[in-house]
Structure formats: structure tokens, C-alpha cells
Amino acid sequence: MIGIGRWARLVLIGLPFAWLGLFFLLPLAIIVKISLARSAIGIPPYTPLFFDDGSGLKIQATLANFALLASDDLYLRAYLGALGNAALATALCLAVGYPIAYAIARSPGRWRLLLLFLVMLPFWTSFLIRVYAWLAILKPNGLLNQLLIAAGLIATPLPLLNNVFSVELGLVYSYLPFMILPLYGSLSALDESLLEAAADLGARPFRAFLGVTLPLSLPGIAAGSLIVLIPAIGEFVIPDLLGGADTLMIGKVLWDEFFNNRDWPVASAVAVVLVAALAIPILLAQKFLAPERAA
């Protein structure tokens, strides 16, 4: 029986690691391998990393693709553009999502499930369809401009599409639920007796919020910010459909390198650098959240 229990524990522990290795580490290793190759005309469109010239197995790896990323400012501007747009969208999601999560956490129990259902309702529709819907809303003869003109607020259509505004709007709309749900988890677990104690000690509601609620919800803020920031940096659909020619984000560069230029080694190098850059905020968040978990 002891042996069976031990094997059961090993299986339960091993399955997540096997899943991680098969669907994350192995594809990442393939991308790293391609990033060290050279572009070639053929299928696949890159040179093999390992080859046999008759005298034994040899490696032909190169760092030229990473050198290109460092020398061409296009990629740096794409990385910075993606980071700037994603950081702004994360801040906006936090500013909008925190009051919503707080209201849901403080609402009566019979209303919480309904409100959470409304938050998750957009997931029932295809992400691509929802982004296309914003095209119909924001275009010059779209719904929003027609309503503003009919109300007499504007005389000519506003440029609401193909700019930073439309990209940020699409990012916030798409990723807002990912911010609300972790925040709700932290706020709903808050012990309300702590707020009562703060009130008994003379703290006004806003002071109690700053001194009690906000610090205890920091894990939810960190988790929600990471969940929004990381996919928003690599987003391709939203900047491609809602952004203009001046909207330069790394997701669009990846698409162009893979499918338009057919330069898989450079595209893979872009992806590797992106993964390495995203690992930094994840490690910082884990270091930040470790004391909170211990407490």
C-alpha cells in the first residue's frame, strides 16, 4: 500500500511537469534552436543546427540573428512600443478593474455570482469577433460617431480608429476580466473585522482603505497586472486590426518576420528575447509576493 501511495504521489506531481515540458519547454527549445540557425530558401526556411559532413556530427550555430536585433533600432522600437502600450493598458485595467472587483466583493452574496457571470460573459464570444466589433463601433461612419453627431456633440467624425486610442481601448476591453478576477479573489478573502477594528481606532473609510484593504489586496494587484501585461506585450490581433501604420508592437513584427519575410531565424530570435524579457517581471513578482504568502 505504501508503494502504491508513493507512485500515486509521483504521478500527481509528474503530470504537471510533463505537461509543462511537453507544451512549454519543448516548443521553447525548438524556437531557441531555430534562432541559432541561418535563413535559407526551402522547407523549412532555415539551415539545420546539426549536420553530418561524413567526419562526424557538427553544429553550425550563429548569433547573427541576435546581433541583428541589437543593431537595428526597428526591433528596439517595437519592444518599447509593445511595453509602453501594454503597461498603459495594465494601468488602465487596474484603475477600472479595482473598483469593479471591490464592488463585487462587497455586494450581497446573491448578486456576486451574477456579477461575476457578467464579467466572464465576453469570453463566450470569439476574441476575434469582439475585436472586429470595435471596428464597426469606432470607424468614421461607425456607431459611436453617428451617436455623437446625432446628439449634436460633434460636427464631423472623430478619428477614433487606427491610433493609440483604439489600441488601448481594445487592450483594456479584452483583458479587463483578467484583472478583475484576481482582484476579486483577494478582496473577497479580506477579513472585514480588520476594517471594523480600524474604524474603532478612529480611521476614516479612506484611511482604512489605504492602510488595510489596499495592502492586503497587493497579491491580487500583482497577479492581475502580470496576467494582463504579459499577453498584452505580445498581442498581435488588436494592434493589427485597430492600430494604424504608426502602431509598432512586437507582435506585428513577429508576424511580418514569420509570414511576410519568411525569416524564421530572426523571428525566433525576436521571440526568445521577448520570453527572456517577460521572465524579469515574473521573477520580480514572485520575489514581491513571497513575503505576502509567508504572512
Secondary structure, 3 states (H helix, E strand, C coil): CHHHHHHHHHHHHHHHHHHHHHHHHHHHHHHHHHHCCCECCCCCCECCCEEECCCCEEECCCCHHHHHHHHCHHHHHHHHHHHHHHHHHHHHHHHHHHHHHHHHHHCCHHHHHHHHHHHHHHHHCCHHHHHHHHHHHHCCCCHHHHHHHHCCCCCCCCCCCCCHHHHHHHHHHHHHHHHHHHHHHHHHCCCHHHHHHHHHCCCCHHHHHHHHHHHHCHHHHHHHHHHHHHHHHCCCHHHHHHCCCCCCCHHHHHHHHHHHCCCHHHHHHHHHHHHHHHHHHHHHHHHHHHHHHHC
